[in-house]
Amino acid sequence: MNKYQFVKQLDSSLKKLPAGERLDIVQDFEEHFAIGMEEGKSEEEIANSLGSPRQIAKEIVASYHLEKVETTATTGNIFRAVWAVIGLGFFNLLIVLAPFMTLAAFIIAGWTAGIGFIVSPLLVLIDVVIAPEIFESFNLFFSLLLAGLGLFIAIGMYFATRALIQGFVRYLKFNVKLVKGGMKHD
């Protein structure tokens, strides 16, 4: 594979990145080729030493999405980072997707329980409007107790969600480092 083929394949594999980022990366690799050729290496030798442009692009895209999650941890950014890391290899499907689904289920269940408890007094009031003859004050007081418990659950889930997202991003970074070439001792 020569320089043109390598750069073209790398550029096409980086289409998920913004144009400016993609241009900087392609220029870095073109510079790498220029330095290698000054050292007397052929384009094929340089391309072989760099590895597969598609794999390089996958690693760069995964790193880009992980950096984006660190700056703004939105749901979309988290999903993009997870899929980018899964795309690094088939084995990552098992290593990344299973913990992600478990954490997502925990977060969804916690928020659902908290919000459900918080709105329980409203449900009792709706029940009173629909069927006032079966109103019992116990139901209202019990729903207020559940609403208080729901507030505690929601506050706990806020902090748990933040901590789990930060921990999962660290796990994704660890996974990317592992895929890129193993853990190197610093």
N, C-alpha and C positions, 0 to 999 in steps of 0.2 A: 504494500500500500504506500503510495507516495504522499507528499504533503497535501496536495490538492484534495485527494480522496479522503484523507484523514480529517482535514479541516471541514470539508463539506459534510461528511458524516457526523462529525461532532456538532456542527452548527444545526443540522436538521434534528439532531437528538435533543438539542437545548431549546426547542421551540416553546417550551412551557415557561421559559424565563422571559423577563422583559428584554426588549431589544438592546438597551444600553448594557445590561449585565452580560448578555450573550456576546455582544461585540467585544467587551473587555476580555472575556474568557478566550474567545477565538484569537484575539491579538496576542494574549499571553502564550498560547500554543504556537502561533506563527513565530513569535520571538524565540521560543524553545527550539523550533526547527532551525532558525537562523543561527543560533548559538551552536547547535550541534553540527551544522554544516561548516561553520568556521573551524570547528575542531577536527574536521576531516571525515565526519560520518556521512553516510548516504541517507537520503530521505527514508528509505525502507528500514534502515537500522534504527533511526530515530523513532519512526512510527511503531516498530516492534518493541522498542524499549518503553514506550509510553503505555502500551496496552491497547485494549479495545476502546475506540472512541465512544461507543454506546454505553459501555460500563462506566467510563469516566463521566459521561453526561448524567447517568443515573445518580452517581455519587454527588455530583455538583448540585443537581436539582434537589436531592434529599437534604443536603447541607443548607441550601438556600431556603427551603421551606421550614427547616428547623430554626434557622435564624429569624425567620419571619414570625414564627410562633413565639419566640422569646420576646420580641418587641410588642406584638399585639396577639394575645392568645384568644382569638375568636374561634368559634366552632369550625368555620370553614378552613381556617389556617391549620387547625389541629388535624382535621380530616385529610387535607392535602399533604401534610407532613407524614401522617401515618401511611398513606398510599404511596408516597415517594419512597419511604423506607422499605415498605413491602416490595416495591418494584426492584430493589437491589438484588433480590434473589428469591427463589421459590421457598427456601427454608425459612425466610423471614415471614412468610405467610403464617406459619405456625407460631413462630417466636413473637411476632408483633401483634397479629390479629387477635389471638386468644386473650392476652392480657388487656388489650384495648377494649374488646367486647365486654369483658368482666368489669372493668372499671366504668365503662359507659352504663352498663346495667345497674351497677351500684349507685352511680350518680343519679340516674333517672328515677330509680326506686326511691331514693332518699328525698329527692325534690318532690316527687309525686305524693309521698306520704306527708311531708311537711305542708304542702299546699292544700292537700285534702283535709288535713286536720284544721288548718287555718280557716277554710271556708265552711266548716261544719256548722257554725251558728247560723250562717245564711241559709243552709239547707233546712235547719229546724224552723227558721222563720218562714220559709216557703211552705213547709209542711203545715204550719199554723194557718197560713192564708188559705191553703187548699182544704184542709180538714181541721177547723178550729175545735171541733168537739172532742178530738183525741189528744189535745195538748196536755202535756204533763211538764211541770216545772223542772223535774229531774232531767228531762231531755235537754232543756235549755242550759242548765248548769253543767251537765256532762259535756255538752258541745263547747261551752266556754272553756272547760278544762282541756279539752282536746285542742282548742284553738291556741291556748297558751303553750301546750306541748308542741304544737305545730310550729309556733314561733321559735322555740328552742331548736327544733329539728332543722328549720330553715336556716337559722344562724349557723348551726353546726355544719350544715351542708355547704354553706357558702365557703367556710374555711376549709372544709374537706375537699371541695371541688378545686379550689385554688392549689392546695397542697398536692392533690392527685395529678393535676395537670402539670405542675412543675416537676414532680417525680417522673411522670411518664415522658416528658420531654427529655429529661436526663437519661432515661432508659433508651429512648430513641437515639440520642447522641452516642451513647455507649454502643448501641447496635451498629450504627453507621461506622464508628471507629473500628469495630470488630470486623465488619465486612470489608472495609478499605484496606486492611492489611494486618489485622490482628492488633492486639494491644502491645504497643511498644513501650518499653521501660524508659522513662525520662531520666 
